[in-house]
Amino acid sequence: MEEITSESRVGSKGELFPNKQIRERLGLKPNTKVIYRVKDGTLIVEPVPTLEEILEEPSPIKTSPEELENERREQSKKAER
């Protein structure tokens, strides 16, 4: 992804005003929640994903119901000892 560099200003109340190109790249619309992080003197702005966006993501865990049941049985046996 191409890097975007732009100059802006900080408002009188400390507001940040990223330009339209940056807002569009990040998918920032009015009232979008964002996370601000500072790393090595650099400000990083990331949109907070909505619940719908999170649920659309593929699950990182690949466990079948059979594997889950086997694990549950094994843990039950250990707990009985």
PDB file of N, CA, C and O in Angstrom, chain B, residues numbered from 101:
ATOM      1  N   MET B 101       0.846  -1.176   0.000  1.00  0.00           N
ATOM      2  CA  MET B 101       0.000   0.000   0.000  1.00  0.00           C
ATOM      3  C   MET B 101       0.895   1.244   0.000  1.00  0.00           C
ATOM      4  O   MET B 101       1.872   1.323   0.744  1.00  0.00           O
ATOM      5  N   GLU B 102       0.552   2.174  -0.819  1.00  0.00           N
ATOM      6  CA  GLU B 102       1.327   3.408  -0.965  1.00  0.00           C
ATOM      7  C   GLU B 102       1.241   4.270   0.286  1.00  0.00           C
ATOM      8  O   GLU B 102       0.171   4.425   0.876  1.00  0.00           O
ATOM      9  N   GLU B 103       2.375   4.827   0.679  1.00  0.00           N
ATOM     10  CA  GLU B 103       2.417   5.711   1.845  1.00  0.00           C
ATOM     11  C   GLU B 103       1.846   7.065   1.477  1.00  0.00           C
ATOM     12  O   GLU B 103       2.107   7.581   0.391  1.00  0.00           O
ATOM     13  N   ILE B 104       1.076   7.634   2.371  1.00  0.00           N
ATOM     14  CA  ILE B 104       0.520   8.975   2.183  1.00  0.00           C
ATOM     15  C   ILE B 104       1.188   9.901   3.187  1.00  0.00           C
ATOM     16  O   ILE B 104       1.271   9.587   4.374  1.00  0.00           O
ATOM     17  N   THR B 105       1.656  11.028   2.712  1.00  0.00           N
ATOM     18  CA  THR B 105       2.230  12.037   3.582  1.00  0.00           C
ATOM     19  C   THR B 105       1.497  13.342   3.315  1.00  0.00           C
ATOM     20  O   THR B 105       1.363  13.755   2.163  1.00  0.00           O
ATOM     21  N   SER B 106       1.026  13.989   4.359  1.00  0.00           N
ATOM     22  CA  SER B 106       0.369  15.278   4.181  1.00  0.00           C
ATOM     23  C   SER B 106       0.622  16.139   5.409  1.00  0.00           C
ATOM     24  O   SER B 106       0.974  15.645   6.480  1.00  0.00           O
ATOM     25  N   GLU B 107       0.435  17.407   5.227  1.00  0.00           N
ATOM     26  CA  GLU B 107       0.614  18.356   6.314  1.00  0.00           C
ATOM     27  C   GLU B 107      -0.747  18.888   6.715  1.00  0.00           C
ATOM     28  O   GLU B 107      -1.607  19.123   5.867  1.00  0.00           O
ATOM     29  N   SER B 108      -0.937  19.076   8.003  1.00  0.00           N
ATOM     30  CA  SER B 108      -2.200  19.585   8.509  1.00  0.00           C
ATOM     31  C   SER B 108      -1.902  20.435   9.724  1.00  0.00           C
ATOM     32  O   SER B 108      -0.752  20.799   9.969  1.00  0.00           O
ATOM     33  N   ARG B 109      -2.921  20.747  10.476  1.00  0.00           N
ATOM     34  CA  ARG B 109      -2.723  21.566  11.676  1.00  0.00           C
ATOM     35  C   ARG B 109      -3.467  20.950  12.844  1.00  0.00           C
ATOM     36  O   ARG B 109      -4.350  20.110  12.671  1.00  0.00           O
ATOM     37  N   VAL B 110      -3.097  21.378  14.014  1.00  0.00           N
ATOM     38  CA  VAL B 110      -3.812  20.999  15.230  1.00  0.00           C
ATOM     39  C   VAL B 110      -4.699  22.179  15.575  1.00  0.00           C
ATOM     40  O   VAL B 110      -4.235  23.318  15.634  1.00  0.00           O
ATOM     41  N   GLY B 111      -5.985  21.906  15.804  1.00  0.00           N
ATOM     42  CA  GLY B 111      -6.934  22.969  16.116  1.00  0.00           C
ATOM     43  C   GLY B 111      -6.672  23.614  17.458  1.00  0.00           C
ATOM     44  O   GLY B 111      -5.858  23.132  18.246  1.00  0.00           O
ATOM     45  N   SER B 112      -7.366  24.705  17.709  1.00  0.00           N
ATOM     46  CA  SER B 112      -7.162  25.461  18.953  1.00  0.00           C
ATOM     47  C   SER B 112      -7.521  24.653  20.197  1.00  0.00           C
ATOM     48  O   SER B 112      -7.052  24.963  21.292  1.00  0.00           O
ATOM     49  N   LYS B 113      -8.348  23.619  20.038  1.00  0.00           N
ATOM     50  CA  LYS B 113      -8.719  22.766  21.170  1.00  0.00           C
ATOM     51  C   LYS B 113      -7.981  21.434  21.121  1.00  0.00           C
ATOM     52  O   LYS B 113      -8.340  20.504  21.843  1.00  0.00           O
ATOM     53  N   GLY B 114      -6.960  21.331  20.283  1.00  0.00           N
ATOM     54  CA  GLY B 114      -6.163  20.115  20.184  1.00  0.00           C
ATOM     55  C   GLY B 114      -6.704  19.101  19.177  1.00  0.00           C
ATOM     56  O   GLY B 114      -6.223  17.969  19.127  1.00  0.00           O
ATOM     57  N   GLU B 115      -7.698  19.490  18.373  1.00  0.00           N
ATOM     58  CA  GLU B 115      -8.275  18.569  17.394  1.00  0.00           C
ATOM     59  C   GLU B 115      -7.268  18.278  16.287  1.00  0.00           C
ATOM     60  O   GLU B 115      -6.448  19.122  15.927  1.00  0.00           O
ATOM     61  N   LEU B 116      -7.356  17.063  15.761  1.00  0.00           N
ATOM     62  CA  LEU B 116      -6.519  16.678  14.621  1.00  0.00           C
ATOM     63  C   LEU B 116      -7.396  16.683  13.372  1.00  0.00           C
ATOM     64  O   LEU B 116      -8.558  16.281  13.421  1.00  0.00           O
ATOM     65  N   PHE B 117      -6.839  17.133  12.265  1.00  0.00           N
ATOM     66  CA  PHE B 117      -7.597  17.257  11.027  1.00  0.00           C
ATOM     67  C   PHE B 117      -6.891  16.542   9.883  1.00  0.00           C
ATOM     68  O   PHE B 117      -6.239  17.193   9.066  1.00  0.00           O
ATOM     69  N   PRO B 118      -7.007  15.204   9.805  1.00  0.00           N
ATOM     70  CA  PRO B 118      -6.400  14.510   8.668  1.00  0.00           C
ATOM     71  C   PRO B 118      -7.145  14.886   7.383  1.00  0.00           C
ATOM     72  O   PRO B 118      -8.357  15.105   7.401  1.00  0.00           O
ATOM     73  N   ASN B 119      -6.407  14.959   6.269  1.00  0.00           N
ATOM     74  CA  ASN B 119      -7.050  15.357   5.023  1.00  0.00           C
ATOM     75  C   ASN B 119      -7.950  14.249   4.481  1.00  0.00           C
ATOM     76  O   ASN B 119      -7.946  13.127   4.988  1.00  0.00           O
ATOM     77  N   LYS B 120      -8.718  14.576   3.450  1.00  0.00           N
ATOM     78  CA  LYS B 120      -9.715  13.656   2.892  1.00  0.00           C
ATOM     79  C   LYS B 120      -9.084  12.355   2.409  1.00  0.00           C
ATOM     80  O   LYS B 120      -9.640  11.279   2.627  1.00  0.00           O
ATOM     81  N   GLN B 121      -7.925  12.447   1.755  1.00  0.00           N
ATOM     82  CA  GLN B 121      -7.265  11.254   1.231  1.00  0.00           C
ATOM     83  C   GLN B 121      -6.933  10.271   2.354  1.00  0.00           C
ATOM     84  O   GLN B 121      -7.118   9.064   2.196  1.00  0.00           O
ATOM     85  N   ILE B 122      -6.451  10.774   3.468  1.00  0.00           N
ATOM     86  CA  ILE B 122      -6.122   9.925   4.620  1.00  0.00           C
ATOM     87  C   ILE B 122      -7.393   9.352   5.238  1.00  0.00           C
ATOM     88  O   ILE B 122      -7.443   8.164   5.554  1.00  0.00           O
ATOM     89  N   ARG B 123      -8.421  10.182   5.414  1.00  0.00           N
ATOM     90  CA  ARG B 123      -9.682   9.681   5.981  1.00  0.00           C
ATOM     91  C   ARG B 123     -10.272   8.577   5.118  1.00  0.00           C
ATOM     92  O   ARG B 123     -10.763   7.573   5.634  1.00  0.00           O
ATOM     93  N   GLU B 124     -10.223   8.762   3.799  1.00  0.00           N
ATOM     94  CA  GLU B 124     -10.755   7.731   2.903  1.00  0.00           C
ATOM     95  C   GLU B 124      -9.933   6.460   2.970  1.00  0.00           C
ATOM     96  O   GLU B 124     -10.500   5.367   2.982  1.00  0.00           O
ATOM     97  N   ARG B 125      -8.613   6.567   3.013  1.00  0.00           N
ATOM     98  CA  ARG B 125      -7.740   5.387   3.080  1.00  0.00           C
ATOM     99  C   ARG B 125      -8.023   4.573   4.327  1.00  0.00           C
ATOM    100  O   ARG B 125      -8.005   3.343   4.290  1.00  0.00           O
ATOM    101  N   LEU B 126      -8.287   5.268   5.448  1.00  0.00           N
ATOM    102  CA  LEU B 126      -8.558   4.582   6.718  1.00  0.00           C
ATOM    103  C   LEU B 126     -10.028   4.231   6.899  1.00  0.00           C
ATOM    104  O   LEU B 126     -10.386   3.550   7.860  1.00  0.00           O
ATOM    105  N   GLY B 127     -10.886   4.689   5.987  1.00  0.00           N
ATOM    106  CA  GLY B 127     -12.313   4.420   6.124  1.00  0.00           C
ATOM    107  C   GLY B 127     -12.946   5.212   7.253  1.00  0.00           C
ATOM    108  O   GLY B 127     -13.911   4.762   7.869  1.00  0.00           O
ATOM    109  N   LEU B 128     -12.401   6.396   7.527  1.00  0.00           N
ATOM    110  CA  LEU B 128     -12.919   7.215   8.621  1.00  0.00           C
ATOM    111  C   LEU B 128     -14.084   8.061   8.142  1.00  0.00           C
ATOM    112  O   LEU B 128     -13.938   8.907   7.260  1.00  0.00           O
ATOM    113  N   LYS B 129     -15.231   7.822   8.732  1.00  0.00           N
ATOM    114  CA  LYS B 129     -16.441   8.594   8.443  1.00  0.00           C
ATOM    115  C   LYS B 129     -16.796   9.353   9.713  1.00  0.00           C
ATOM    116  O   LYS B 129     -16.260   9.045  10.777  1.00  0.00           O
ATOM    117  N   PRO B 130     -17.679  10.328   9.630  1.00  0.00           N
ATOM    118  CA  PRO B 130     -18.066  11.038  10.850  1.00  0.00           C
ATOM    119  C   PRO B 130     -18.496  10.061  11.948  1.00  0.00           C
ATOM    120  O   PRO B 130     -19.224   9.102  11.694  1.00  0.00           O
ATOM    121  N   ASN B 131     -18.045  10.317  13.131  1.00  0.00           N
ATOM    122  CA  ASN B 131     -18.345   9.538  14.347  1.00  0.00           C
ATOM    123  C   ASN B 131     -17.672   8.169  14.401  1.00  0.00           C
ATOM    124  O   ASN B 131     -17.997   7.368  15.277  1.00  0.00           O
ATOM    125  N   THR B 132     -16.736   7.878  13.483  1.00  0.00           N
ATOM    126  CA  THR B 132     -15.968   6.643  13.561  1.00  0.00           C
ATOM    127  C   THR B 132     -15.063   6.732  14.782  1.00  0.00           C
ATOM    128  O   THR B 132     -14.391   7.743  14.989  1.00  0.00           O
ATOM    129  N   LYS B 133     -15.045   5.676  15.589  1.00  0.00           N
ATOM    130  CA  LYS B 133     -14.136   5.645  16.743  1.00  0.00           C
ATOM    131  C   LYS B 133     -12.753   5.230  16.247  1.00  0.00           C
ATOM    132  O   LYS B 133     -12.623   4.388  15.358  1.00  0.00           O
ATOM    133  N   VAL B 134     -11.728   5.834  16.835  1.00  0.00           N
ATOM    134  CA  VAL B 134     -10.357   5.518  16.460  1.00  0.00           C
ATOM    135  C   VAL B 134      -9.527   5.255  17.698  1.00  0.00           C
ATOM    136  O   VAL B 134      -9.868   5.677  18.804  1.00  0.00           O
ATOM    137  N   ILE B 135      -8.427   4.545  17.486  1.00  0.00           N
ATOM    138  CA  ILE B 135      -7.450   4.301  18.538  1.00  0.00           C
ATOM    139  C   ILE B 135      -6.208   5.114  18.174  1.00  0.00           C
ATOM    140  O   ILE B 135      -5.744   5.066  17.035  1.00  0.00           O
ATOM    141  N   TYR B 136      -5.681   5.850  19.128  1.00  0.00           N
ATOM    142  CA  TYR B 136      -4.435   6.584  18.945  1.00  0.00           C
ATOM    143  C   TYR B 136      -3.348   5.846  19.706  1.00  0.00           C
ATOM    144  O   TYR B 136      -3.515   5.519  20.881  1.00  0.00           O
ATOM    145  N   ARG B 137      -2.231   5.585  19.033  1.00  0.00           N
ATOM    146  CA  ARG B 137      -1.076   4.986  19.689  1.00  0.00           C
ATOM    147  C   ARG B 137       0.140   5.818  19.321  1.00  0.00           C
ATOM    148  O   ARG B 137       0.219   6.378  18.228  1.00  0.00           O
ATOM    149  N   VAL B 138       1.073   5.891  20.235  1.00  0.00           N
ATOM    150  CA  VAL B 138       2.344   6.558  19.950  1.00  0.00           C
ATOM    151  C   VAL B 138       3.431   5.506  20.077  1.00  0.00           C
ATOM    152  O   VAL B 138       3.568   4.857  21.113  1.00  0.00           O
ATOM    153  N   LYS B 139       4.205   5.346  19.007  1.00  0.00           N
ATOM    154  CA  LYS B 139       5.297   4.379  18.998  1.00  0.00           C
ATOM    155  C   LYS B 139       6.527   5.055  18.415  1.00  0.00           C
ATOM    156  O   LYS B 139       6.515   5.529  17.279  1.00  0.00           O
ATOM    157  N   ASP B 140       7.575   5.091  19.201  1.00  0.00           N
ATOM    158  CA  ASP B 140       8.830   5.702  18.777  1.00  0.00           C
ATOM    159  C   ASP B 140       8.628   7.115  18.240  1.00  0.00           C
ATOM    160  O   ASP B 140       9.222   7.497  17.231  1.00  0.00           O
ATOM    161  N   GLY B 141       7.780   7.888  18.926  1.00  0.00           N
ATOM    162  CA  GLY B 141       7.559   9.277  18.541  1.00  0.00           C
ATOM    163  C   GLY B 141       6.649   9.466  17.341  1.00  0.00           C
ATOM    164  O   GLY B 141       6.533  10.578  16.827  1.00  0.00           O
ATOM    165  N   THR B 142       5.998   8.397  16.882  1.00  0.00           N
ATOM    166  CA  THR B 142       5.103   8.478  15.734  1.00  0.00           C
ATOM    167  C   THR B 142       3.674   8.217  16.188  1.00  0.00           C
ATOM    168  O   THR B 142       3.414   7.260  16.917  1.00  0.00           O
ATOM    169  N   LEU B 143       2.745   9.074  15.755  1.00  0.00           N
ATOM    170  CA  LEU B 143       1.338   8.888  16.071  1.00  0.00           C
ATOM    171  C   LEU B 143       0.737   7.906  15.073  1.00  0.00           C
ATOM    172  O   LEU B 143       0.871   8.077  13.861  1.00  0.00           O
ATOM    173  N   ILE B 144       0.072   6.877  15.596  1.00  0.00           N
ATOM    174  CA  ILE B 144      -0.594   5.880  14.760  1.00  0.00           C
ATOM    175  C   ILE B 144      -2.083   5.982  15.055  1.00  0.00           C
ATOM    176  O   ILE B 144      -2.497   5.921  16.213  1.00  0.00           O
ATOM    177  N   VAL B 145      -2.887   6.137  14.005  1.00  0.00           N
ATOM    178  CA  VAL B 145      -4.336   6.246  14.137  1.00  0.00           C
ATOM    179  C   VAL B 145      -4.955   5.049  13.429  1.00  0.00           C
ATOM    180  O   VAL B 145      -4.687   4.812  12.251  1.00  0.00           O
ATOM    181  N   GLU B 146      -5.784   4.296  14.147  1.00  0.00           N
ATOM    182  CA  GLU B 146      -6.440   3.123  13.569  1.00  0.00           C
ATOM    183  C   GLU B 146      -7.923   3.165  13.884  1.00  0.00           C
ATOM    184  O   GLU B 146      -8.299   3.445  15.022  1.00  0.00           O
ATOM    185  N   PRO B 147      -8.772   2.893  12.908  1.00  0.00           N
ATOM    186  CA  PRO B 147     -10.206   2.838  13.214  1.00  0.00           C
ATOM    187  C   PRO B 147     -10.506   1.627  14.088  1.00  0.00           C
ATOM    188  O   PRO B 147      -9.885   0.574  13.936  1.00  0.00           O
ATOM    189  N   VAL B 148     -11.454   1.779  14.998  1.00  0.00           N
ATOM    190  CA  VAL B 148     -11.903   0.665  15.825  1.00  0.00           C
ATOM    191  C   VAL B 148     -12.913  -0.112  14.990  1.00  0.00           C
ATOM    192  O   VAL B 148     -13.906   0.462  14.544  1.00  0.00           O
ATOM    193  N   PRO B 149     -12.683  -1.405  14.766  1.00  0.00           N
ATOM    194  CA  PRO B 149     -13.636  -2.157  13.951  1.00  0.00           C
ATOM    195  C   PRO B 149     -14.979  -2.311  14.653  1.00  0.00           C
ATOM    196  O   PRO B 149     -15.051  -2.413  15.877  1.00  0.00           O
ATOM    197  N   THR B 150     -16.038  -2.325  13.852  1.00  0.00           N
ATOM    198  CA  THR B 150     -17.369  -2.553  14.410  1.00  0.00           C
ATOM    199  C   THR B 150     -17.537  -4.048  14.684  1.00  0.00           C
ATOM    200  O   THR B 150     -16.752  -4.862  14.199  1.00  0.00           O
ATOM    201  N   LEU B 151     -18.546  -4.401  15.450  1.00  0.00           N
ATOM    202  CA  LEU B 151     -18.822  -5.800  15.736  1.00  0.00           C
ATOM    203  C   LEU B 151     -19.099  -6.554  14.435  1.00  0.00           C
ATOM    204  O   LEU B 151     -18.665  -7.695  14.273  1.00  0.00           O
ATOM    205  N   GLU B 152     -19.811  -5.927  13.521  1.00  0.00           N
ATOM    206  CA  GLU B 152     -20.117  -6.555  12.239  1.00  0.00           C
ATOM    207  C   GLU B 152     -18.831  -6.872  11.467  1.00  0.00           C
ATOM    208  O   GLU B 152     -18.704  -7.948  10.884  1.00  0.00           O
ATOM    209  N   GLU B 153     -17.885  -5.937  11.467  1.00  0.00           N
ATOM    210  CA  GLU B 153     -16.609  -6.158  10.771  1.00  0.00           C
ATOM    211  C   GLU B 153     -15.829  -7.301  11.409  1.00  0.00           C
ATOM    212  O   GLU B 153     -15.211  -8.100  10.706  1.00  0.00           O
ATOM    213  N   ILE B 154     -15.855  -7.380  12.724  1.00  0.00           N
ATOM    214  CA  ILE B 154     -15.147  -8.453  13.426  1.00  0.00           C
ATOM    215  C   ILE B 154     -15.766  -9.803  13.098  1.00  0.00           C
ATOM    216  O   ILE B 154     -15.053 -10.781  12.870  1.00  0.00           O
ATOM    217  N   LEU B 155     -17.099  -9.856  13.073  1.00  0.00           N
ATOM    218  CA  LEU B 155     -17.781 -11.123  12.794  1.00  0.00           C
ATOM    219  C   LEU B 155     -17.592 -11.576  11.352  1.00  0.00           C
ATOM    220  O   LEU B 155     -17.704 -12.768  11.065  1.00  0.00           O
ATOM    221  N   GLU B 156     -17.308 -10.649  10.436  1.00  0.00           N
ATOM    222  CA  GLU B 156     -17.066 -11.001   9.036  1.00  0.00           C
ATOM    223  C   GLU B 156     -15.692 -11.629   8.835  1.00  0.00           C
ATOM    224  O   GLU B 156     -15.471 -12.331   7.848  1.00  0.00           O
ATOM    225  N   GLU B 157     -14.769 -11.385   9.757  1.00  0.00           N
ATOM    226  CA  GLU B 157     -13.417 -11.929   9.642  1.00  0.00           C
ATOM    227  C   GLU B 157     -13.440 -13.440   9.838  1.00  0.00           C
ATOM    228  O   GLU B 157     -14.190 -13.944  10.674  1.00  0.00           O
ATOM    229  N   PRO B 158     -12.628 -14.165   9.078  1.00  0.00           N
ATOM    230  CA  PRO B 158     -12.566 -15.614   9.293  1.00  0.00           C
ATOM    231  C   PRO B 158     -11.968 -15.918  10.666  1.00  0.00           C
ATOM    232  O   PRO B 158     -11.085 -15.207  11.146  1.00  0.00           O
ATOM    233  N   SER B 159     -12.456 -16.966  11.275  1.00  0.00           N
ATOM    234  CA  SER B 159     -11.984 -17.351  12.598  1.00  0.00           C
ATOM    235  C   SER B 159     -10.545 -17.852  12.513  1.00  0.00           C
ATOM    236  O   SER B 159     -10.228 -18.674  11.654  1.00  0.00           O
ATOM    237  N   PRO B 160      -9.674 -17.369  13.389  1.00  0.00           N
ATOM    238  CA  PRO B 160      -8.289 -17.852  13.373  1.00  0.00           C
ATOM    239  C   PRO B 160      -8.157 -19.252  13.967  1.00  0.00           C
ATOM    240  O   PRO B 160      -7.115 -19.893  13.825  1.00  0.00           O
ATOM    241  N   ILE B 161      -9.208 -19.726  14.632  1.00  0.00           N
ATOM    242  CA  ILE B 161      -9.174 -21.039  15.281  1.00  0.00           C
ATOM    243  C   ILE B 161      -9.873 -22.046  14.376  1.00  0.00           C
ATOM    244  O   ILE B 161     -11.024 -21.859  13.982  1.00  0.00           O
ATOM    245  N   LYS B 162      -9.161 -23.104  14.060  1.00  0.00           N
ATOM    246  CA  LYS B 162      -9.704 -24.150  13.195  1.00  0.00           C
ATOM    247  C   LYS B 162      -9.858 -25.429  14.014  1.00  0.00           C
ATOM    248  O   LYS B 162      -8.976 -26.288  13.995  1.00  0.00           O
ATOM    249  N   THR B 163     -10.963 -25.557  14.726  1.00  0.00           N
ATOM    250  CA  THR B 163     -11.223 -26.722  15.562  1.00  0.00           C
ATOM    251  C   THR B 163     -12.569 -27.309  15.158  1.00  0.00           C
ATOM    252  O   THR B 163     -13.577 -26.604  15.100  1.00  0.00           O
ATOM    253  N   SER B 164     -12.570 -28.596  14.881  1.00  0.00           N
ATOM    254  CA  SER B 164     -13.821 -29.261  14.526  1.00  0.00           C
ATOM    255  C   SER B 164     -14.596 -29.569  15.799  1.00  0.00           C
ATOM    256  O   SER B 164     -14.015 -29.607  16.883  1.00  0.00           O
ATOM    257  N   PRO B 165     -15.905 -29.788  15.677  1.00  0.00           N
ATOM    258  CA  PRO B 165     -16.676 -30.173  16.869  1.00  0.00           C
ATOM    259  C   PRO B 165     -16.142 -31.456  17.512  1.00  0.00           C
ATOM    260  O   PRO B 165     -16.174 -31.602  18.734  1.00  0.00           O
ATOM    261  N   GLU B 166     -15.654 -32.378  16.689  1.00  0.00           N
ATOM    262  CA  GLU B 166     -15.113 -33.630  17.223  1.00  0.00           C
ATOM    263  C   GLU B 166     -13.850 -33.364  18.049  1.00  0.00           C
ATOM    264  O   GLU B 166     -13.675 -33.929  19.129  1.00  0.00           O
ATOM    265  N   GLU B 167     -12.977 -32.503  17.532  1.00  0.00           N
ATOM    266  CA  GLU B 167     -11.754 -32.165  18.274  1.00  0.00           C
ATOM    267  C   GLU B 167     -12.097 -31.480  19.591  1.00  0.00           C
ATOM    268  O   GLU B 167     -11.472 -31.743  20.618  1.00  0.00           O
ATOM    269  N   LEU B 168     -13.081 -30.610  19.553  1.00  0.00           N
ATOM    270  CA  LEU B 168     -13.500 -29.912  20.765  1.00  0.00           C
ATOM    271  C   LEU B 168     -14.052 -30.898  21.800  1.00  0.00           C
ATOM    272  O   LEU B 168     -13.745 -30.799  22.988  1.00  0.00           O
ATOM    273  N   GLU B 169     -14.867 -31.847  21.336  1.00  0.00           N
ATOM    274  CA  GLU B 169     -15.431 -32.857  22.240  1.00  0.00           C
ATOM    275  C   GLU B 169     -14.332 -33.736  22.824  1.00  0.00           C
ATOM    276  O   GLU B 169     -14.360 -34.032  24.018  1.00  0.00           O
ATOM    277  N   ASN B 170     -13.371 -34.158  22.019  1.00  0.00           N
ATOM    278  CA  ASN B 170     -12.247 -34.966  22.518  1.00  0.00           C
ATOM    279  C   ASN B 170     -11.444 -34.202  23.567  1.00  0.00           C
ATOM    280  O   ASN B 170     -11.050 -34.768  24.587  1.00  0.00           O
ATOM    281  N   GLU B 171     -11.205 -32.926  23.318  1.00  0.00           N
ATOM    282  CA  GLU B 171     -10.463 -32.113  24.281  1.00  0.00           C
ATOM    283  C   GLU B 171     -11.254 -31.968  25.583  1.00  0.00           C
ATOM    284  O   GLU B 171     -10.681 -32.032  26.670  1.00  0.00           O
ATOM    285  N   ARG B 172     -12.560 -31.775  25.472  1.00  0.00           N
ATOM    286  CA  ARG B 172     -13.402 -31.663  26.668  1.00  0.00           C
ATOM    287  C   ARG B 172     -13.345 -32.938  27.495  1.00  0.00           C
ATOM    288  O   ARG B 172     -13.237 -32.882  28.720  1.00  0.00           O
ATOM    289  N   ARG B 173     -13.419 -34.097  26.825  1.00  0.00           N
ATOM    290  CA  ARG B 173     -13.353 -35.382  27.538  1.00  0.00           C
ATOM    291  C   ARG B 173     -12.005 -35.564  28.226  1.00  0.00           C
ATOM    292  O   ARG B 173     -11.941 -36.019  29.368  1.00  0.00           O
ATOM    293  N   GLU B 174     -10.951 -35.213  27.542  1.00  0.00           N
ATOM    294  CA  GLU B 174      -9.610 -35.342  28.116  1.00  0.00           C
ATOM    295  C   GLU B 174      -9.459 -34.457  29.345  1.00  0.00           C
ATOM    296  O   GLU B 174      -8.894 -34.885  30.352  1.00  0.00           O
ATOM    297  N   GLN B 175      -9.958 -33.230  29.271  1.00  0.00           N
ATOM    298  CA  GLN B 175      -9.856 -32.321  30.410  1.00  0.00           C
ATOM    299  C   GLN B 175     -10.720 -32.824  31.576  1.00  0.00           C
ATOM    300  O   GLN B 175     -10.341 -32.685  32.739  1.00  0.00           O
ATOM    301  N   SER B 176     -11.880 -33.408  31.256  1.00  0.00           N
ATOM    302  CA  SER B 176     -12.737 -33.969  32.322  1.00  0.00           C
ATOM    303  C   SER B 176     -12.038 -35.103  33.038  1.00  0.00           C
ATOM    304  O   SER B 176     -12.100 -35.195  34.264  1.00  0.00           O
ATOM    305  N   LYS B 177     -11.364 -35.982  32.277  1.00  0.00           N
ATOM    306  CA  LYS B 177     -10.629 -37.093  32.879  1.00  0.00           C
ATOM    307  C   LYS B 177      -9.531 -36.567  33.806  1.00  0.00           C
ATOM    308  O   LYS B 177      -9.349 -37.082  34.909  1.00  0.00           O
ATOM    309  N   LYS B 178      -8.810 -35.555  33.366  1.00  0.00           N
ATOM    310  CA  LYS B 178      -7.743 -34.976  34.195  1.00  0.00           C
ATOM    311  C   LYS B 178      -8.311 -34.385  35.470  1.00  0.00           C
ATOM    312  O   LYS B 178      -7.699 -34.491  36.533  1.00  0.00           O
ATOM    313  N   ALA B 179      -9.483 -33.760  35.373  1.00  0.00           N
ATOM    314  CA  ALA B 179     -10.095 -33.115  36.536  1.00  0.00           C
ATOM    315  C   ALA B 179     -10.570 -34.145  37.556  1.00  0.00           C
ATOM    316  O   ALA B 179     -10.614 -33.853  38.751  1.00  0.00           O
ATOM    317  N   GLU B 180     -10.930 -35.360  37.095  1.00  0.00           N
ATOM    318  CA  GLU B 180     -11.410 -36.416  37.998  1.00  0.00           C
ATOM    319  C   GLU B 180     -10.306 -37.052  38.802  1.00  0.00           C
ATOM    320  O   GLU B 180     -10.573 -37.655  39.842  1.00  0.00           O
ATOM    321  N   ARG B 181      -9.066 -36.934  38.349  1.00  0.00           N
ATOM    322  CA  ARG B 181      -7.935 -37.579  39.037  1.00  0.00           C
ATOM    323  C   ARG B 181      -7.607 -36.929  40.345  1.00  0.00           C
ATOM    324  O   ARG B 181      -6.682 -37.360  41.034  1.00  0.00           O
TER     325      ARG B 181
END
